[in-house]
Amino acid sequence: MLNLTVREVSLALREGRISPTELCRKCLNRIKKTRHLNAYITVTEESALKQAQEAETRLLRGVCGPLSVSSRTTSAQKILRQHVPPGYYFPPYNATVVQKLFDQGAVLMGKTNMDEFAMGAGSTDGAFGPVRNPWSYATPYREQRGAALDSDWVIAGGSSGGSASAVASLTSYLALGSDTGGSTRNPGALCGVVALKPSYGLLSRHGLIPLVNSMDVPGIMTRSISDAAMVLGILQGVDARDSTTVRAPSSLMELPEDFDVKTICLGIPEEYHAPGLSAETVAQWHRVADMFEMAGARVERVSLPHTQYSIVCYHVLCCAEVASNMARFDGLEYGHCSAVDSSTEAMYASTRHEGFNDVVRGRILSGNYFLLKQNYLRYFLKAQKVRRLIAQDFKRVFSSGVDVLLTPTTLADATSYSDFTQEDNRTRSTQEDVFTQPANMAGLPAVSVPTTLSGRGLPIGLQLIGPTFQDKKLLSVAQWIEQRVGFPPISDHVDDTYMTKSEQTSAL
């Protein structure tokens, strides 16, 4: 039952093959069994069971109503982790995208782990410890590595690695994450799940703790394209509390069963043959492109010449907006407050030093440097101009008749934690975001689709990028890929034997 898609389990609930409470208990038990993955920061067991019981009552009555719950929000960060002043890390309202899911009867299992304030590409730098990739414990990887259960595990990707790990480990059917430069697509690819970054403005950002306001988009992680489309149909639309939202181009997100791929022109960007791209990822890229060509689609090589400047441009703009957004965490209004009380300035400085890790402090310092009066024109304004050129590259390619672009999502499959942490956060983020952040810079929809397992037994994903607000067509093409690549479900390769004795005891 846990391996089903959202659509399949919804049908099972309606047909009475399982009750919401039974299903909720199965998920909670699975969370306990996979505690070693560190996918969750907070597990809302009591409220989840209450929600499930309410859902069971509504199901028997044939009605559905909203149900809300509050649980701590930390962004995997010390400054929001603290209990002083009490209650402030419990949000007084739900994010719009979360409330819309509650309105449809969704049950919240918990809040997931991530990189601190979403600044990272491995989910290794949060205050609650690193997230482990469930495929680390799958038979294909273990047979290749011959490693002990608690060594040589691979990262889940980031920054929303906990969400990807939760969906991949069968503890939840869908998860949300914020996608600023690839933070859902990167872990989606590494954990073997579908990860959708909708067009900027299609989903409300109200309630999303901001990183880079001009690029942040709530991302959707599921186990199938059809589930991602269904969730997008629920979440999209205008929100009076977010002025950047737009009217949804279509009210429903039912994808066509008989999608005609012969009408599609697929673009292969030359600039995405980046240094460090693994041979296996290239092979999958070619394999899927050949599938399109053999099915009658038109496949063309295209050029996005300003892509080479994209990651540097993204770094400047990201740090500038981070410096502005992080200014609210001063110890005066909410969250952690330093005991230093010699002056307001000293308390303010000490609070931020104690609360922020090196990564966050580094981006704040860089952002303030870029925004200095003498540097504004040299860095920030120039980066904005380059961003416009990057967006125009995409617009020109799509105007030429190309419907979607096919690219890698990541350079390679997941890296072991020991290898990943040999390099600093900025270097890793630059490497891991190289294929994903251009879509955020241009506000375009993009989705990562799992395609195969590497020779190491780890997932490899490919990315599709489409024109603004052409999310439905993008997902239709993605579903066509999904139906033909035959990506193996993790349930075929994992069972409870990978748990340690202590984890088995806690699960009981």
C-alpha positions in Angstrom: 0.0 0.0 0.0 2.8 2.4 0.8 4.3 2.0 -2.7 1.1 3.2 -4.4 0.8 6.6 -6.1 -1.5 9.3 -4.7 -4.2 8.4 -7.2 -4.0 4.7 -6.5 -4.2 5.1 -2.7 -7.1 7.6 -3.1 -9.0 5.0 -5.0 -8.2 2.4 -2.3 -9.5 4.7 0.4 -12.7 5.4 -1.6 -13.3 1.7 -2.2 -12.7 0.9 1.5 -9.7 -1.4 0.9 -7.9 0.6 3.7 -9.0 3.3 6.1 -7.3 6.7 6.5 -6.3 5.7 10.1 -4.8 2.4 9.0 -2.9 4.1 6.2 -1.7 6.9 8.6 -0.4 4.3 11.0 1.4 2.5 8.2 3.2 5.7 7.3 4.1 6.5 10.9 5.5 3.0 11.4 7.5 3.4 8.2 8.9 6.8 9.5 10.0 5.0 12.7 11.7 2.3 10.7 13.6 4.7 8.5 14.6 7.1 11.3 18.2 6.7 10.4 17.6 8.6 7.2 17.0 11.8 9.2 14.4 12.9 6.7 12.1 14.5 9.3 12.8 17.2 11.8 9.3 17.0 13.3 6.9 14.1 13.1 3.4 15.2 13.9 2.1 11.7 15.0 -0.7 12.8 17.3 -2.1 15.4 15.0 -1.7 13.2 11.9 -3.8 10.5 13.6 -6.4 13.1 14.5 -6.4 14.3 11.0 -6.8 10.8 9.7 -9.7 10.1 12.0 -11.4 13.3 10.8 -10.8 12.2 7.2 -12.3 8.8 8.0 -15.5 10.5 9.3 -15.7 12.7 6.3 -15.2 9.8 4.0 -18.1 7.9 5.6 -20.3 11.0 5.3 -19.2 11.6 1.7 -18.0 15.1 2.6 -14.7 16.9 2.7 -13.6 19.9 4.8 -10.5 21.8 5.8 -8.3 20.7 8.7 -5.4 22.7 10.0 -2.6 21.9 12.4 0.4 23.9 13.7 3.9 22.5 14.2 7.3 24.0 14.6 8.9 25.6 11.6 12.7 25.8 11.8 14.2 25.9 8.3 16.7 23.4 9.8 18.2 26.5 11.6 19.3 27.2 15.2 17.9 30.7 15.2 14.3 29.2 14.8 15.1 26.0 16.7 15.2 27.6 20.1 12.3 27.7 22.5 12.9 31.3 23.5 10.7 33.2 23.3 8.2 30.3 23.6 5.7 29.7 20.8 7.2 31.9 18.2 8.5 29.1 16.1 5.0 27.7 15.9 3.5 29.6 12.9 0.2 31.3 13.5 -1.1 30.4 10.0 -0.5 27.8 7.3 1.2 28.5 4.0 -1.3 28.8 1.2 -0.1 25.7 -0.6 -0.3 23.7 2.7 -3.8 25.0 3.4 -5.0 24.0 0.0 -3.8 20.5 0.6 -5.5 20.4 4.0 -8.7 21.6 2.2 -8.5 18.5 0.1 -8.2 16.2 3.1 -4.4 15.8 3.2 -2.8 14.5 6.4 0.5 16.2 7.5 3.0 13.5 8.6 5.7 16.0 9.6 8.2 18.7 8.5 11.3 17.5 6.7 15.0 18.2 7.1 17.0 20.4 4.7 20.1 22.6 4.4 20.0 25.5 6.8 17.6 28.2 5.3 17.7 26.2 2.0 21.4 27.2 1.4 23.0 24.2 0.0 22.9 21.3 -2.4 23.3 18.2 -0.3 21.1 18.6 2.9 24.3 18.3 4.9 24.5 21.7 6.5 21.3 21.9 8.6 21.2 22.2 12.4 19.6 18.8 12.7 22.3 16.8 10.9 22.6 15.5 7.3 19.8 13.6 5.4 20.6 10.1 4.1 19.5 8.9 0.6 17.2 5.8 0.9 19.0 4.3 -2.1 22.1 4.0 0.1 20.4 1.0 1.8 19.0 -0.5 -1.4 20.4 -3.8 -2.7 21.9 -2.5 -6.0 24.1 0.0 -4.2 25.0 -2.3 -1.3 26.0 -5.1 -3.7 28.3 -2.7 -5.6 29.9 -1.1 -2.6 30.0 -4.1 -0.2 29.9 -1.5 2.5 28.6 -1.8 6.1 25.1 -0.5 6.7 26.2 2.7 8.5 29.1 3.7 6.3 29.6 5.0 2.8 26.0 6.2 2.6 25.2 8.8 -0.1 23.6 12.2 0.2 20.0 13.0 -0.6 20.7 16.2 -2.5 19.5 19.6 -1.5 18.4 21.8 -0.3 15.0 20.0 0.2 16.7 16.6 0.7 14.4 15.6 3.6 11.3 15.9 1.3 12.9 13.8 -1.4 14.1 11.2 1.1 10.6 11.0 2.7 8.9 10.3 -0.6 11.5 7.9 -1.8 11.5 5.9 1.5 7.7 5.4 1.2 6.9 7.4 4.4 4.8 9.9 2.5 3.0 10.1 -0.9 4.0 13.7 -1.7 6.1 16.4 -0.2 6.7 20.1 -0.7 10.0 22.0 -0.8 11.2 25.4 -1.9 12.9 25.6 -5.3 15.2 28.6 -5.7 18.0 27.2 -7.9 17.1 23.5 -8.1 16.4 22.7 -4.4 13.6 20.2 -5.3 14.9 18.9 -8.7 18.4 18.1 -7.4 17.3 15.9 -4.5 14.5 14.5 -6.7 17.0 13.3 -9.2 19.3 11.8 -6.6 16.6 10.1 -4.7 14.7 8.8 -7.7 11.4 10.7 -7.4 9.6 13.2 -9.6 10.3 16.8 -8.7 8.4 19.7 -10.3 9.3 23.4 -10.1 6.2 25.2 -11.5 6.3 28.5 -13.4 7.1 31.5 -11.2 3.7 33.0 -10.1 1.6 29.9 -10.7 1.9 28.9 -7.0 1.5 31.2 -4.0 4.7 31.9 -2.0 2.6 33.1 1.0 3.9 31.3 4.1 7.2 30.2 2.4 10.2 31.5 4.3 12.0 33.5 1.6 15.5 32.9 0.4 15.4 34.7 -3.0 12.0 36.3 -3.5 12.4 36.8 -7.2 13.2 33.1 -7.8 11.6 31.1 -5.0 8.8 28.7 -6.0 7.1 26.0 -4.0 8.2 22.7 -5.5 6.3 19.4 -5.6 7.8 15.9 -5.1 5.8 12.7 -5.9 6.4 9.2 -7.2 4.7 9.8 -10.5 4.1 12.6 -13.1 0.4 12.2 -12.9 0.5 12.8 -9.1 2.6 15.9 -9.6 0.1 17.2 -12.2 -2.8 16.5 -9.8 -1.1 18.3 -6.9 -0.3 21.3 -9.2 -3.9 21.5 -10.2 -4.8 21.8 -6.5 -2.2 24.3 -5.6 -2.1 26.7 -8.6 -4.0 30.0 -8.9 -4.3 33.6 -7.7 -3.7 34.3 -4.0 -4.6 37.7 -2.7 -1.8 37.5 -0.2 0.9 37.1 -2.9 0.9 39.8 -5.6 3.2 37.7 -7.8 0.5 35.0 -8.4 -1.4 34.7 -11.7 -4.6 33.1 -12.8 -4.1 29.4 -13.6 -4.0 28.8 -17.4 -6.2 25.7 -16.9 -8.3 24.7 -14.0 -7.5 21.0 -14.1 -4.3 19.2 -14.6 -5.5 15.9 -16.0 -2.8 14.8 -18.5 -3.8 13.3 -21.8 -3.5 9.5 -22.0 -2.9 9.5 -25.7 -0.2 12.2 -25.9 1.1 12.5 -29.5 4.8 13.0 -29.2 5.1 13.5 -33.0 3.9 17.0 -32.5 6.8 17.9 -30.1 10.1 19.5 -31.0 12.7 18.7 -28.4 15.7 20.9 -27.9 19.1 19.8 -26.7 21.1 22.7 -25.3 24.8 22.5 -26.4 26.0 24.5 -23.3 24.7 21.8 -20.9 27.6 19.5 -21.8 29.3 20.9 -18.7 32.6 19.9 -17.2 32.2 17.1 -14.7 29.2 15.5 -16.4 29.4 11.8 -15.9 29.5 9.4 -18.8 26.4 7.5 -17.5 24.4 10.7 -17.3 25.4 11.6 -20.9 24.4 8.1 -22.0 20.9 8.5 -20.4 20.6 12.0 -22.0 21.3 10.5 -25.4 19.1 7.4 -24.8 16.0 9.5 -24.0 16.7 11.9 -26.9 16.9 8.9 -29.2 13.6 7.6 -27.8 11.9 10.9 -28.9 13.5 10.8 -32.4 12.5 7.1 -32.9 8.9 7.9 -31.9 8.7 10.7 -34.5 9.4 13.8 -32.5 11.7 16.4 -33.9 15.0 16.7 -32.0 17.2 19.8 -32.5 20.4 21.1 -31.0 20.0 24.6 -29.6 22.2 27.2 -28.1 21.7 29.2 -24.9 24.9 31.3 -25.1 24.6 33.1 -21.8 24.3 29.9 -19.8 28.0 30.0 -19.1 27.5 33.2 -17.0 24.3 31.9 -15.2 25.8 30.3 -12.1 27.9 33.4 -11.3 25.0 35.7 -11.9 22.8 33.5 -9.7 25.4 33.6 -6.9 25.4 37.4 -6.9 21.6 37.8 -7.0 21.1 35.1 -4.4 23.5 36.6 -1.9 22.0 40.0 -2.4 18.5 38.9 -1.6 19.7 36.6 1.2 21.3 39.7 2.9 18.0 41.5 2.8 15.8 38.5 3.8 18.0 37.4 6.7 17.9 40.9 8.3 14.6 40.0 10.0 16.4 37.4 12.2 17.7 39.9 14.8 16.7 38.3 18.1 14.2 41.1 18.8 11.0 39.8 17.3 11.1 36.0 17.3 13.5 33.1 17.5 16.8 32.8 19.4 18.0 35.7 21.3 21.5 35.9 22.7 22.2 36.4 26.4 24.6 39.2 25.6 22.9 42.4 26.9 25.6 45.0 27.0 23.9 46.9 24.2 21.3 46.3 21.5 24.0 46.2 18.8 26.0 43.6 20.8 22.9 41.4 21.3 22.0 41.7 17.6 25.5 40.7 16.5 25.8 37.9 19.0 22.4 36.5 18.1 23.2 36.3 14.5 26.6 34.8 15.1 25.2 32.1 17.4 22.1 31.5 15.2 23.5 31.4 11.7 26.0 28.8 10.5 29.1 29.7 8.4 27.2 29.2 5.1 24.4 31.6 6.0 26.8 34.2 7.4 29.0 33.9 4.3 26.1 34.6 2.0 24.9 37.5 4.1 28.4 39.1 4.0 28.8 38.5 0.3 25.3 40.0 -0.4 26.0 43.1 1.6 29.3 43.5 -0.2 27.6 43.3 -3.6 25.0 45.9 -2.5 27.6 48.4 -1.2 27.2 51.8 -3.0 30.5 51.4 -4.8 29.8 47.8 -5.8 26.1 48.0 -6.8 26.6 48.9 -10.4 29.6 46.5 -10.8 27.9 43.4 -9.4 24.2 43.6 -8.6 23.0 45.7 -11.6 25.3 43.8 -14.0 23.9 40.5 -12.7 20.4 41.7 -13.3 21.3 42.6 -16.9 22.8 39.2 -17.4 19.7 37.6 -16.0 17.6 39.3 -18.6 19.9 38.0 -21.3 19.6 34.4 -19.9 15.8 34.8 -20.0 15.9 36.1 -23.6 18.0 33.1 -24.6 15.2 30.8 -23.5 12.5 33.0 -25.1 14.3 32.9 -28.4 14.7 29.1 -28.4 11.1 28.6 -27.5 9.9 31.1 -30.1 11.8 29.2 -32.8 9.5 26.2 -32.4 11.1 24.2 -29.7 8.5 23.0 -27.2 10.7 21.6 -24.4 14.4 21.4 -23.6 15.9 18.1 -22.4 18.9 18.4 -20.1 20.6 16.5 -17.2 19.4 17.4 -13.7 22.7 16.8 -12.0 26.3 16.1 -13.1 26.2 12.5 -11.8 24.4 10.2 -9.3 24.5 10.8 -5.6 27.9 11.4 -4.0 28.9 9.7 -0.7 28.7 11.9 2.3 32.4 11.5 3.1 33.3 12.7 -0.4 30.7 15.5 -0.6 31.9 17.1 2.6 35.5 17.3 1.3 34.5 20.5 -0.5 32.9 23.6 0.9 29.2 24.5 0.5 29.7 27.2 -2.1 31.8 25.0 -4.3 29.3 22.1 -4.1 26.4 24.4 -4.7 28.1 25.8 -7.8 28.6 22.3 -9.1 25.2 20.9 -8.3 23.1 23.9 -9.4 24.7 24.3 -12.8 21.8 22.7 -14.7 18.9 23.7 -12.5 19.2 27.4 -11.6 18.8 28.9 -15.1 15.1 27.9 -15.1 14.7 29.8 -11.8 16.5 32.8 -13.3 14.0 32.9 -16.2 10.9 31.9 -14.2 10.3 28.8 -16.3 8.7 25.5 -15.3 11.0 22.5 -15.0 10.7 18.9 -13.9 13.2 16.2 -13.1 12.2 12.6 -14.1 14.0 9.5 -12.8 15.2 7.4 -15.7 17.5 4.6 -14.6 19.9 3.3 -12.0 23.6 4.0 -12.5 26.3 1.3 -12.4 26.5 2.1 -8.7 22.9 1.3 -8.2 21.8 4.9 -7.7 19.1 7.0 -9.5 19.9 9.2 -12.5 17.4 11.9 -13.5 16.9 14.1 -16.5 15.3 17.5 -16.6 12.7 19.0 -18.9 12.3 22.8 -19.2 9.4 24.5 -20.8 8.0 27.9 -21.7 6.4 30.0 -19.0 3.0 28.7 -17.9 3.2 25.7 -20.3 3.4 23.4 -17.2 0.7 21.0 -18.5 2.5 20.4 -21.8 5.8 20.0 -19.9 4.2 17.4 -17.6 2.7 15.6 -20.6 6.1 15.2 -22.2 7.5 14.1 -18.8 4.8 11.5 -18.5 5.6 10.1 -21.9 9.2 9.6 -20.8 8.1 8.1 -17.5 6.0 5.5 -19.2 8.9 4.3 -21.4 12.1 4.4 -19.3 11.0 1.8 -16.8 12.6 3.3 -13.7 12.5 0.6 -10.9 10.6 1.4 -7.7 12.7 1.4 -4.6 10.3 -1.2 -3.0 11.8 -3.8 -5.4 15.2 -3.4 -3.8 14.7 -2.4 -0.1 13.2 -4.2 2.8 13.4 -3.9 6.6 16.6 -6.0 6.8 18.7 -2.8 6.4 17.6 -1.5 9.7 20.0 -1.7 12.7 18.8 -3.5 15.8 18.2 -0.3 17.6 16.1 1.0 14.8 14.1 -2.2 14.7 13.5 -1.9 18.5 12.3 1.7 18.1 10.0 0.7 15.2 8.3 -1.9 17.4 
